[in-house]
Amino acid sequence: MAGLITYLTTKRGLLNTSIDKTLRILKSLLYWAQGQGLYEKDYRRFFDVRLKGIDANRAEVYLTWEEVSSLVSVDLRLHSERVARDLFCFLCFTGLRYSDLKKLTHDSITPTSIRYYAQKTDQLIEVNLNDHARAILAKYEGGDTPLPPMAEQRLNRTLKSVCEQAGINAPVTRLRYSGRHRIEETLKKYEVITSHVGRHTFVVQALTLGIPSEVIRKYTGHKTEATMRPYIAIADTLKAQEMEKFNRPLFEKKRTNRRRF
C-alpha cells in the first residue's frame, strides 16, 4: 500500500484527498469481490493508513446568507445558468447531497417535506420544506422530475460562472497536502464552489439560526456528532461576530436645561 501511495503522489501528482478517494474505491471493490467469492485474503489491514490533511477545509467553504441572497437575485442570461443556480440554492435550503437530489421523484415530494433514501448510506431521511425550497420546486412543476437534471461536472463548472456574476469573490485560503508536501493557496470563493458547498451552507446557516445539531443531523444524515464539529465551530464564530454588533454606541437623549421660576 505504501508503494501505491508513493506512486500516486510522486508519479501522478495526486493530492492526498484524491488518493484517499482512490483507496476508498479500491477497498469497496475488494469488499465486493470478497462477497462474490473472488478474493479470499484479508485486505483490511492494508488500508490502515492515515493521509495528512484529508479532513482539512472540508466545512470551511460555505456561503453567507448575504451571498445566498446575491445568488438568488442575480440576473442570469443563460437558461443553463438559471437552472444551475436553482439546483444549488435548493441544496442550500435543504441540505441534500446532489447525488440524492438527482434521484428525487415526484413521489419523494409531499406538501410539507422531502422523503428519500440517501444513496450514500441507504438511510431514510425526511427534510421539512421551507418557503425558499418550495418556491424553487414551483418553478419546475409539470416536469418529468421535480427539478431539471444536470450532470454534476457541468453543474460545478456552471456554478463558478454564476457565483462570479453574483459577486461571490471573498478570498478563501485552502491548505492541502500531496504526501507530506504542504500546499497553501488563496483563491476567490467562486473558484472553489461545487455542489457540495450547498450542503455546507445549509448546515452552517441552520446552526447559526439556532437549530439544534441533533435535528440538523436528521435532515442531513450525518451519523455522529463528531462530523458536525467543524460546522459548529464556524457557527460559533459567526454568532460571536454578530454579538459584536451590540457593542455599537447607544443614542443618548439630549438634555435641555429648563429655567426654574
N, C-alpha and C positions, 0 to 999 in steps of 0.2 A: 504493500500500500504506500509506503514511503517513496518507493521508486515512481509510482504513478503520480503522486502529488508533486514530486520534483520535476517530472516530465511536463505536467500541465502548467507548472509555474515557470520553468526556465525555457522550455521549448515552445509552448503555446502562448505564454504570456498571460495566463488567466489570473483574474483576481480571486482571492480566497472565497468570496461569495459564490462565484461561478464554479469553483472547484467543489465547494460544499454541495451545490445543487447537483453536480455530476455524480458525486459519491452517493447522494440520496437515490438518484435514478438507478445506479448500479446495484445498490442494496435492495431496492424494490424488485429489480429484475431477478436477483438471486433468490429472494424470498418466493417469488412466483415459481421459479424453476425448481426450488426445493419442494414446493407444494405439488408440482406436477411429476415429482419423482425423477427429474432430470439432473439434479445436483444433490449430493448427499453430505458434503463436508460442512463443518460448522464455520460459516463465513462471518459471523457477527463480531468476533474478536478483531478481525482485520479493520473494522470500521470504528474502533475505539480510538479515534484521533480527534484532536481539538485544533481547529484552524483559528488563527488570530484574527479578530476584527469582524467575524461573520455576523455579530449582533449589533455592530456599530451603526448608528444613524438610522436604524430601522424605523423608528417612530418620529424622527425629528423633522421630516418634511411633511408639512400639512398646510392647509390654507386657513388663514384667519377668517373671521366672519365677514370682515370688510372685503377681503379678496373674493370670497364666495359671492358676495353681493355684486362686485365688479364683474365677475364672470357671468352671472345671470343677466346682467343688464347690458353687456357689451353688444354692439350692433355687428352682426356677422353676415358677410355677403354670401358665403357658400352654404348650400344645404348640408353638406357633409360636416362642416364646422358646427352648424347648429345642432345636428344630431350628436356629434361627439360631446359638445357642451352639455346637452341634456342627459346623456348617459353618465357622464362624470358627476354631474350635480346630483343625479339620483343616487349614486354611490355615497356622496357626501351626506345626503339626507336619510339614508337607510343603513349604511354600514355594510352593505353586501360586498362580497368579492365579485369581480367581474365575471369569473367563471360561473358563479351562481346566477348572476343577472341574465347571462346568455341562455340559461336553461329555463327561465321563467315561462310559464304558460298562463293563459287566461284563468285556468283553474287555480293557479297559485295566488291569485289576487282576490281578496274579499273587500267589501266596502271599508273595512277598518284596518286590515293588516295584509301582510305577505306571509305565506306559509310555504316552505320548501325544505328539501333535504340537501344539506351542504355537500357539495361534490367532494371536498377535501376530507370531511370527517364522517359523512353519512348521518349526521345529526339533524334531527327535525328542529327547525328554527322558525319562530314566528316573530315578525317585526311589525310593530304598530305603525301605520301610515300617518305622517304629519301632512299639513296642508301643502308644503312645498313639493313633497313626493307625489301627492295626488294631482297637483297641477301639471307635473311632467307626464304622468300617465294619461291625463285627459287629452294632451296634445296628440296622442297616437291611438286614440280609441278607434276601433274598427279594423286595426291591422291584424295580420296573422299571429303576431306575438305582441305582448304588452308594450314592448319597446323595440325599435328597429335594430336589426343585427348589424354588427360591425366587427371585423377581425380585430383582435386586441392589439396586434402590431400596428395596424393602421390607426386605431384609436389613440394609442400612445403618441404616434407621430403627429396626428392632427391636434391633439391636446396641447402640445408645445406651442404650436402656432396660435391656437385660440387663447391660451393664457398670456402669450406675449402681447396679443392685441388688447387684452384686458388690463395690461399694465402690471402683471404679477411678476415683478422683476427684482424682488428683495434678494440680497446676497445670501447664499446657502453654502456653508463650508462642510465638505464631506471628508471623512477620514476612512481610507480603505487600505487593504494590505494585499500584496502578492507575495506569498510565502511570508518572510519576515520583513520584506521591504515595505516601508510606510509611505503611503501616497496621500497627500493632503491637497485638496483643490477647492477653490471658491468659484461657484457658478451662480448665474441668475436663476431664480426659482423656477421660471417656466422651462428652463433647460432640463430640469430633473423631474418634471411632472410625469407620472404614469397613472394608470387607472387605480393602482393600489393606494395612491395618495388620497383618493376619495374616502377609503375606509379609515385611514389615519385621521383625516379631517373629522369624520363623524365621531370617532371615539374622543378626540381632544375637545371638540365642541360640546359633546354630551357631558363630559366630566366638568367642563367649565360652567355649564348650566346647573351643575349640582346633582345630576342623575347618578345614583349610586353605582359603583363599579360592578356589583353583582348583577344589577339589572342590565347594564350595558353588555356584560358577558353573555347574557341570554339572547340579546339581539345579534351579537357578532359571532357567537360560538367559541370564543376564547375559553379554553378549558380550565386554566389556572389563574389565580390572582397575580402570579409572578409575571405572566405575559402582559398584564396591564400596567406594571410598574413604570415603564418608560413613559407611557401616556399620562399617568398620574403625576409624575414629576413635572411634565410640561404644563399640565393644567394648574398645578400648584403655583408654578412660576407666573402664569398668566393671571391667576387670581391675585397674587401679590402685587403685580403691576397695576391691576385695576383698582386695588385698595389704595394705591398711592394717589389716586385722583381725589380722595377725600382730604388730602393734605393741602389743597388749594386754600387760599385765604378766604375768610368769610367777609361779607359786606357788612360794615358797621353803620348803624344809623347815625346820621349827623346830629349832634346835639345843638340845640338852639338855646341861646341864653335869653331867658324871659325876665323882663324887668318886674320887680316886685314893687307894688304901690302900697 
